Amino acid sequence: MGTMQMTVIRQRVELIAWYERRGYERTGRLIPFPYGDERFGAPRPVGLEFELLIKKLG
């Protein structure tokens, strides 16, 4: 059995809840937002983080 992994901005609680209703589980593992990386633009909020979500497949 495998797993699907994805990262979601931690502050998007409504989006995380949507994924939880579809079988994803929160891991509590936080990944810093890549401030200064031009691929992600210039976000205004300070303190953004990603949270790793997983879903068991099969």
Buried (B, 14 or more C-beta within 10 A) or exposed (E): EEEEEEBBBBBBEEEBEEBEEEEBEBEEEEEEBEEEEEEEEEEEEEEBEBBBBBBEEE
